[in-house]
Amino acid sequence: MDRLLVLRLETLGVVAEASLNGVPLARSSADQRALTVPIHEYTLAGANELELTIEPPPPGQPDAPRPLLSDGQRGASLRLLLPRIGQLAHPENARTLAQIDWAPAQGEVAEVPARLRKTVDLPIAFPRWRWFDAPVPEDAAALLAPAAVFLQGLALGLARGDPEPLVLAARLRFEELAQAYQRNLADDVGRLRVQIQQWHALQPLKPAMPVAEALCLRPLAGGRLFECLTPAGEPVLQSATAGGGRVAWPLRIAAIEERFYVLR
């Protein structure tokens, strides 16, 4: 693999979120100028749906439309780039495959959240990732209780310093990431195991036990995936670490035949 397909989000004076095929991949703050994210595992051969959202609500929260008066110093740009491995993922030295720009003139009033979409055909030869074919549940609300039980099992493993429940739940994710980036599967899994065990050795991990009443399942990709969040929009699986920091394990799950799988 000599090239890497990436998404680059640049913003000025606004918060913006970039999504591909219905999955949010990058979210900037008002003072964060540029984010670059590799996106192989979210792409589809043929048509792909690219979306740029200006001033999105917090993750898992409903939209609250409002007017935004531009001072001429607000804008956002979303690009799909194809740089060579080892080169800076910047439009000046990478091929641009798609682009969405938002930059209202001074004095213009725009309603936010504003969503700009574009369909782009990508020259890729990846397999069809499993999450594209995950079923859409008929009743997403009915997933809250069983999803909380599933997440409790992962949290209990972390509280014991045991990475195996998380490794097993995310097996398909690990397999596809290794395939997407031509990495060694055993190395990726081994790094997670060692990381969890090292954190737990320094200070026992104490993730909060997820409960259905405080679990937000944010639907992604047309309802095929669900992002597991707290009411505050943070990853539900997280713990304090030695030194006063926090570590989080973002989880995007699918429900298939009454079982849950971490697919992203």
C-alpha positions as CSV (number, residue, x, y, z in Angstrom):
1,M,0.0,0.0,0.0
2,D,1.7,3.2,-1.1
3,R,-1.2,5.6,-0.7
4,L,-3.6,6.4,2.2
5,L,-7.1,7.6,1.8
6,V,-7.8,10.3,4.4
7,L,-10.5,12.8,5.3
8,R,-9.2,16.4,6.1
9,L,-11.5,18.8,8.0
10,E,-10.5,22.4,8.4
11,T,-12.5,25.0,10.3
12,L,-12.5,28.6,11.3
13,G,-14.7,30.1,14.0
14,V,-17.2,27.2,14.0
15,V,-17.6,23.7,15.2
16,A,-17.9,21.2,12.4
17,E,-18.4,17.5,12.0
18,A,-17.4,15.3,9.0
19,S,-19.2,12.1,8.1
20,L,-18.8,9.4,5.5
21,N,-21.6,7.0,4.7
22,G,-23.5,8.1,7.7
23,V,-20.7,7.6,10.2
24,P,-19.1,10.7,12.0
25,L,-15.4,10.6,11.6
26,A,-14.0,14.0,12.7
27,R,-15.3,16.8,14.8
28,S,-13.5,20.0,15.3
29,S,-13.8,22.7,18.0
30,A,-14.1,26.4,17.2
31,D,-10.4,26.9,17.8
32,Q,-9.1,23.7,16.2
33,R,-8.0,24.5,12.7
34,A,-7.4,21.0,11.0
35,L,-8.1,17.3,11.6
36,T,-6.9,14.5,9.4
37,V,-8.3,10.9,9.7
38,P,-7.6,7.8,7.7
39,I,-10.9,6.3,6.4
40,H,-10.3,3.0,4.6
41,E,-12.6,1.1,6.9
42,Y,-15.6,3.4,6.2
43,T,-15.4,3.4,2.4
44,L,-17.5,1.5,-0.1
45,A,-16.6,0.6,-3.7
46,G,-18.6,3.0,-5.9
47,A,-20.8,5.7,-4.5
48,N,-20.0,7.1,-1.1
49,E,-22.0,9.7,0.8
50,L,-19.9,12.6,2.2
51,E,-21.4,15.1,4.7
52,L,-20.2,18.3,6.4
53,T,-22.3,19.5,9.3
54,I,-21.8,23.1,10.6
55,E,-22.5,23.6,14.4
56,P,-23.8,20.1,15.0
57,P,-25.5,19.4,18.3
58,P,-23.6,17.4,21.0
59,P,-23.4,13.7,20.1
60,G,-26.6,12.0,20.8
61,Q,-28.6,15.2,21.3
62,P,-31.4,16.5,18.9
63,D,-30.9,19.5,16.6
64,A,-31.7,22.9,17.9
65,P,-31.8,25.2,14.8
66,R,-30.7,28.7,15.2
67,P,-29.5,31.6,13.1
68,L,-25.8,32.4,12.8
69,L,-24.6,35.8,11.7
70,S,-21.3,35.6,9.8
71,D,-18.6,38.1,10.4
72,G,-16.7,36.9,7.3
73,Q,-14.3,34.9,9.5
74,R,-16.3,31.7,9.7
75,G,-15.8,28.7,7.4
76,A,-15.2,25.0,7.0
77,S,-13.7,22.8,4.4
78,L,-13.9,19.0,4.0
79,R,-11.7,17.1,1.6
80,L,-11.0,13.5,0.7
81,L,-7.3,13.2,0.0
82,L,-5.1,10.5,-1.4
83,P,-1.5,11.3,-0.3
84,R,1.4,8.9,-0.6
85,I,2.4,7.0,2.6
86,G,4.8,9.2,4.6
87,Q,3.7,12.5,3.0
88,L,1.7,15.2,4.7
89,A,-2.0,14.8,4.0
90,H,-2.5,18.3,2.6
91,P,-4.2,19.5,-0.6
92,E,-0.9,21.0,-1.8
93,N,0.8,17.6,-2.1
94,A,-2.1,15.1,-2.3
95,R,-4.7,14.3,-4.9
96,T,-8.2,15.7,-3.9
97,L,-11.0,13.2,-4.6
98,A,-13.9,15.2,-3.2
99,Q,-14.4,18.6,-1.6
100,I,-17.2,20.4,0.3
101,D,-16.8,24.1,1.4
102,W,-18.9,26.4,3.6
103,A,-18.0,30.1,4.0
104,P,-20.8,32.6,4.3
105,A,-20.1,36.1,3.4
106,Q,-19.9,38.9,6.0
107,G,-23.4,39.9,7.1
108,E,-25.0,36.7,5.8
109,V,-27.3,34.8,8.2
110,A,-27.1,31.1,8.0
111,E,-29.3,28.6,9.8
112,V,-27.3,26.0,11.8
113,P,-26.9,23.1,12.1
114,A,-26.3,23.3,8.4
115,R,-25.7,20.1,6.4
116,L,-23.9,19.9,3.1
117,R,-23.8,16.6,1.2
118,K,-22.0,15.2,-1.8
119,T,-21.9,11.7,-3.4
120,V,-18.5,10.7,-4.6
121,D,-17.3,7.6,-6.5
122,L,-14.0,6.4,-4.9
123,P,-11.3,4.5,-6.9
124,I,-10.8,1.8,-4.2
125,A,-10.8,-2.0,-4.2
126,F,-11.6,-2.8,-0.5
127,P,-13.9,-5.6,0.4
128,R,-17.4,-4.8,1.5
129,W,-17.1,-4.2,5.2
130,R,-19.5,-6.1,7.4
131,W,-21.1,-3.1,9.0
132,F,-22.6,-2.0,5.6
133,D,-24.8,-5.1,5.8
134,A,-25.7,-5.0,9.4
135,P,-29.5,-5.1,9.9
136,V,-31.5,-2.1,10.9
137,P,-33.5,-3.0,14.1
138,E,-37.2,-2.5,13.9
139,D,-37.3,-1.1,17.5
140,A,-34.0,0.6,18.4
141,A,-35.4,1.6,21.9
142,A,-35.8,-2.1,22.7
143,L,-32.0,-2.5,22.4
144,L,-31.2,-0.3,25.4
145,A,-31.6,-3.0,28.1
146,P,-29.7,-5.8,26.3
147,A,-27.0,-3.4,25.1
148,A,-26.5,-2.3,28.7
149,V,-26.0,-5.9,29.8
150,F,-23.5,-6.4,26.9
151,L,-21.6,-3.3,27.9
152,Q,-21.6,-4.3,31.6
153,G,-19.7,-7.5,30.6
154,L,-17.0,-5.4,28.9
155,A,-16.8,-3.0,31.8
156,L,-16.5,-5.9,34.3
157,G,-13.6,-7.3,32.3
158,L,-11.8,-4.0,32.4
159,A,-12.4,-3.6,36.1
160,R,-10.6,-6.9,36.5
161,G,-7.8,-5.9,34.2
162,D,-8.9,-8.6,31.8
163,P,-9.0,-7.4,28.1
164,E,-10.4,-10.6,26.7
165,P,-14.2,-9.6,26.8
166,L,-13.4,-6.5,24.8
167,V,-11.0,-8.4,22.4
168,L,-13.7,-11.0,21.7
169,A,-16.5,-8.5,21.2
170,A,-14.3,-6.5,18.8
171,R,-12.8,-9.4,16.9
172,L,-14.5,-8.5,13.6
173,R,-13.4,-4.9,13.9
174,F,-9.8,-5.9,14.5
175,E,-9.9,-8.2,11.5
176,E,-11.2,-5.5,9.1
177,L,-8.8,-2.8,10.4
178,A,-5.9,-5.1,9.7
179,Q,-7.2,-5.8,6.2
180,A,-7.9,-2.1,5.6
181,Y,-4.4,-0.9,6.5
182,Q,-2.4,-4.1,5.7
183,R,-1.5,-4.5,9.4
184,N,-0.8,-7.6,11.4
185,L,-3.9,-8.7,13.3
186,A,-2.0,-10.3,16.2
187,D,0.0,-7.1,16.7
188,D,-3.1,-5.0,16.9
189,V,-4.8,-7.3,19.4
190,G,-1.6,-7.7,21.4
191,R,-1.2,-3.9,21.8
192,L,-4.7,-3.6,23.2
193,R,-4.1,-6.4,25.7
194,V,-0.8,-4.9,26.9
195,Q,-2.2,-1.4,27.1
196,I,-5.2,-2.5,29.3
197,Q,-3.0,-4.6,31.5
198,Q,-0.4,-1.8,32.0
199,W,-3.1,0.7,32.9
200,H,-4.6,-1.7,35.3
201,A,-1.3,-2.4,36.9
202,L,-0.6,1.3,37.5
203,Q,-4.0,2.0,38.9
204,P,-7.0,-0.4,38.8
205,L,-9.4,0.5,36.1
206,K,-12.8,1.4,37.5
207,P,-15.2,2.0,34.6
208,A,-18.8,2.9,35.5
209,M,-21.2,0.0,35.0
210,P,-23.5,1.0,32.1
211,V,-27.2,1.0,32.8
212,A,-30.1,1.3,30.3
213,E,-31.5,4.4,32.0
214,A,-28.2,6.3,31.4
215,L,-27.2,4.8,28.0
216,C,-27.6,6.7,24.7
217,L,-27.4,4.6,21.6
218,R,-26.7,7.1,18.8
219,P,-27.8,5.6,15.5
220,L,-25.3,5.8,12.7
221,A,-25.1,4.6,9.1
222,G,-28.9,4.6,8.7
223,G,-29.4,2.8,12.0
224,R,-27.0,-0.1,11.2
225,L,-24.5,1.0,13.8
226,F,-25.1,2.5,17.3
227,E,-22.5,4.6,19.1
228,C,-22.6,3.9,22.8
229,L,-22.6,7.2,24.7
230,T,-23.3,8.7,28.1
231,P,-26.1,11.4,28.4
232,A,-23.2,13.9,28.1
233,G,-22.2,12.5,24.8
234,E,-19.0,10.8,25.9
235,P,-18.0,7.2,25.3
236,V,-19.9,5.0,27.9
237,L,-16.8,2.8,28.4
238,Q,-14.2,4.9,30.2
239,S,-12.1,5.0,33.3
240,A,-9.7,7.1,35.3
241,T,-6.0,6.3,35.0
242,A,-2.9,6.9,37.0
243,G,-1.9,10.5,37.0
244,G,-5.4,11.9,36.9
245,G,-6.1,11.2,33.3
246,R,-9.0,9.3,31.7
247,V,-9.0,6.6,29.0
248,A,-12.1,5.8,26.8
249,W,-13.0,3.0,24.5
250,P,-15.4,4.4,21.8
251,L,-17.7,1.6,20.7
252,R,-19.9,1.4,17.6
253,I,-21.9,-1.7,17.8
254,A,-24.4,-3.6,15.7
255,A,-27.2,-6.0,16.8
256,I,-27.2,-9.2,14.7
257,E,-29.5,-12.1,15.6
258,E,-29.9,-10.9,19.2
259,R,-26.2,-10.6,19.7
260,F,-24.0,-7.4,19.8
261,Y,-20.8,-7.0,17.9
262,V,-18.3,-4.1,18.1
263,L,-17.8,-3.4,14.3
264,R,-16.2,0.0,14.6
